[in-house]
């Protein structure tokens, strides 16, 4: 395990999660219509979760004896505020976070049980979140994923016995 590379990844994760705090807070302010209250509540919960994830990544940076970043991940105002647009943007953002957690796992695998378990837990949470958003984007009664090839590729993998 190269500590500098791991710290760099943890800082990128922290920055991406902090961007999620801003993104989900912004989205929660831009929801209008009959379904506003439960959607706003869900988005604000996602902002809280992103903050917790950022704090955990920062704690790991200091655990490794380094300095947490003060930067924030990319933010792009698309001016698209329909619920479907918000959810699709959320999926894109969360997919990027998931890629960082997977990269972290590949760096620490077999080197640090603590960081390995952290990365696995976060991959689990991000995949679970992506699955929920995918279901939210489906029409009632629609069973197949709208997310694209990744969930289908996972389902198509041969089952181990």
HELIX and SHEET records of a PDB file:
HELIX    1   1 UNK A    3  UNK A   29  1                                  27    
HELIX    2   2 UNK A   36  UNK A   63  1                                  28    
HELIX    3   3 UNK A   83  UNK A  108  1                                  26    
HELIX    4   4 UNK A  113  UNK A  137  1                                  25    
HELIX    5   5 UNK A  149  UNK A  156  1                                   8    
END                                                                             
